[in-house]
């Protein structure tokens, strides 16, 4: 049981590292990476996990670039 818990912890750390790395990439590199990823992946595969995080990063960037900041109220 400890082996499984250790592997799951390592997997979680790896996924967080991938998300952090994607956040540092510029949009051109993200689009290029998306272009070379397989369009169909097996559910739960490493490719599927990568695609999900890649799409999320691109969507977050699109959402944040379209939002205008509201001025904050002065107390």
VMD Tcl script that draws the C-alpha trace (Angstrom):
set ca {
  {0.00 0.00 0.00}
  {2.87 2.36 0.71}
  {4.26 1.74 -2.76}
  {0.97 2.79 -4.37}
  {0.78 5.91 -2.20}
  {4.35 6.81 -3.12}
  {3.66 6.34 -6.82}
  {0.51 8.46 -6.63}
  {2.40 11.20 -4.83}
  {5.14 11.11 -7.49}
  {2.48 11.23 -10.23}
  {0.84 14.24 -8.61}
  {4.21 16.00 -8.38}
  {4.89 15.27 -12.05}
  {1.52 16.64 -13.13}
  {2.09 19.82 -11.11}
  {5.53 20.21 -12.71}
  {3.99 19.87 -16.18}
  {1.35 22.49 -15.36}
  {4.04 24.85 -14.04}
  {6.16 24.35 -17.15}
  {3.22 25.00 -19.48}
  {2.54 28.24 -17.61}
  {6.07 29.46 -18.46}
  {5.78 28.75 -22.21}
  {4.76 31.46 -24.65}
  {1.63 31.04 -26.76}
  {3.49 30.15 -29.96}
  {5.20 27.22 -28.26}
  {1.92 26.10 -26.69}
  {0.24 26.15 -30.11}
  {3.17 24.25 -31.64}
  {2.97 21.64 -28.88}
  {-0.76 21.32 -29.45}
  {-0.08 20.74 -33.15}
  {2.21 17.76 -32.53}
  {0.06 16.09 -29.87}
  {-2.14 13.20 -31.04}
  {-5.71 14.27 -31.74}
  {-7.15 11.11 -30.21}
  {-5.81 9.64 -26.99}
  {-6.87 6.85 -24.71}
  {-8.78 8.12 -21.67}
  {-6.44 8.39 -18.70}
  {-3.27 8.20 -20.79}
  {-0.35 10.56 -20.37}
  {-1.20 12.14 -23.72}
  {-4.77 12.84 -22.60}
  {-3.59 14.42 -19.34}
  {-1.12 16.60 -21.25}
  {-3.78 17.68 -23.75}
  {-6.19 18.62 -20.98}
  {-3.61 20.78 -19.23}
  {-2.51 22.28 -22.54}
  {-6.09 23.25 -23.47}
  {-6.69 24.65 -19.98}
  {-3.57 26.81 -20.15}
  {-4.56 28.19 -23.56}
  {-8.14 28.85 -22.40}
  {-6.95 30.59 -19.23}
  {-4.74 32.87 -21.28}
  {-7.57 33.71 -23.67}
  {-9.94 34.46 -20.79}
  {-7.46 36.67 -18.98}
  {-6.55 38.63 -22.09}
  {-10.21 39.53 -22.71}
  {-10.97 40.74 -19.19}
  {-10.70 44.41 -18.38}
  {-9.80 45.17 -14.77}
  {-12.33 47.06 -12.69}
  {-10.97 49.96 -10.72}
  {-10.85 49.09 -7.06}
  {-12.87 51.13 -4.62}
  {-10.80 53.34 -2.37}
  {-11.57 52.82 1.32}
}
mol new
graphics top color blue
foreach p $ca { graphics top sphere $p radius 0.5 }
foreach p [lrange $ca 0 end-1] q [lrange $ca 1 end] { graphics top cylinder $p $q radius 0.2 }
display resetview
